Amino acid sequence: MEFISTRGKVEKIGFLDAVLMGLADDGGLLIPSEIPQVSASKLKEWSQLSYQDLAYEIFSLYIGEEIPKNELKQLIAESYATFRDPEVTPVRKITDKLYVLELFHGPTFAFKDVALQFLGNLYAYISKKQNEIINILGATSGDTGASAIEGVRGKEGIRICILHPHQKVSKVQELQMTTVHDENVMNLAVKGTFDDCQGMIKDLFADTVFKNQYHLRAINSINFARILAQTVYYFYAYFKVQNADEQKVNFSVPTGNFGDIFAGYLAKRMGLPVNKLILATNENNILERFIKEGVYKPGQFHMTYSPSMDIQVASNFERYLYYLLDENAELVASLMAQFKKEGQITINQENLAKTQELFAAHGVMGAECLQTISAYYQQHQYLLDPHTACGVAAFEQCNGSDEVCITLSTAHPAKFNESIERCNIEQTYPEQIKQLFDKPQYQQVVDNDQDEVVELLKKFFV
Ligand SMILES: N[C@@H](CCOP(=O)(O)O)C(=O)O
């Protein structure tokens, strides 16, 4: 399998090089040169597999011979041995129409662990095998940071710096990142928004001289390995809910950076018979507006009950755009340049219709989010975190009467007690989260200033 850039200006590279490159050197995003196709008979075989065996089958399609079979199996086994549920990502039936795919059984109680436990181990593997320096630079609106740090903390040959928006993540998210006092970890709290943090790291990755000199590696979903690992649970969950009366299966996906839902899109393109992808978001609803109106244009930033989705510019939108525009890299490059200059992309009616055939969207406002948490707690004794609540509210808006829906539960409610308390629900923290409150924090608060960040990175990355 070879990888190319959405902007068409990068030579084809293999999987491991794509992982190391992170953001494509031409500023685009890496994607497989062809999407592997999975036949109906293969899907039937796969439906019987454990999570780990399924991950092995799917990863192999993209990794080929680059990692020997036994070593890949070992990497997968280690990555999912840290999960608290033997199924890794179990599916719970809530009603006849609604299933919840619990993605929060990993070390940091968020879906990011599913990919980042693997990517952390993969980086350690590459560092050892190829003697590569791995200096990770990432941006987070709360979950990715903690999960990436947990994935690589203490690992030899790896350093990690995470930028998060100061005081714009939940207390537990902040503690998960900043109570880590390992020598290879640096947390920068930027006085700005997640978009500022993501903008900064994207600029630094696009500066190929700086990137290569400091061996910058990505853990955000700009890295294709993240997307790949996240496709696995779409297959796994689909197989769990396939029903006797063969109702269509939708997925409702809380999303900010378009990465998780893009993984679902990729699964569908590989041959998984997903019906509709329901995009759930909050007041920061650029993606909802794109799906409903065909205009991609950042709006006003809002702090919400679901801070991980407080994002205006969604990284993976470019990957979708590439496929929507029939893999026309030149057109993608010119539209992205236009976006940089004019701050907006508008697609034509034909492409809007294509988008709406596959996606539905609902931006869930604060009151609706809290109402959904309360209602599901009272009626089904199931406590949703605020992001999952947005997913469930979007399911209620967008699911058809002859369809079932799997909502991705992206995080454990204990990560967002600020919102849960507003519903007058008292929850018990898992022990790992309770302990965080007694630990000292290590972070540097910095201005929203790229030069200041660069100076700190130069000292930290060797
Ligand atoms: N919601 C994310 C933002 C970063 O997204 P990613 O999928 O590109 O890592 C977070 O919680 O940090």
The ligand as a MOL file (V3000), in Angstrom:
LIG
                    3D

  0  0  0     0  0            999 V3000
M  V30 BEGIN CTAB
M  V30 COUNTS 12 11 0 0 0
M  V30 BEGIN ATOM
M  V30 1 N -11.1050 16.6220 20.0410 0
M  V30 2 C -9.7010 16.4940 19.9850 0
M  V30 3 C -9.0420 17.5220 19.1200 0
M  V30 4 C -7.8720 16.9640 18.3870 0
M  V30 5 O -8.3690 16.0440 17.4640 0
M  V30 6 P -7.5490 14.9070 16.7740 0
M  V30 7 O -8.5300 13.8340 16.5360 0
M  V30 8 O -7.0050 15.4880 15.5440 0
M  V30 9 O -6.4560 14.4880 17.6940 0
M  V30 10 C -9.0920 16.4210 21.3930 0
M  V30 11 O -9.7850 15.9920 22.3010 0
M  V30 12 O -7.9610 16.8090 21.5770 0
M  V30 END ATOM
M  V30 BEGIN BOND
M  V30 1 1 1 2
M  V30 2 1 2 3
M  V30 3 1 2 10
M  V30 4 1 3 4
M  V30 5 1 4 5
M  V30 6 1 5 6
M  V30 7 2 6 7
M  V30 8 1 6 8
M  V30 9 1 6 9
M  V30 10 2 10 11
M  V30 11 1 10 12
M  V30 END BOND
M  V30 END CTAB
M  END
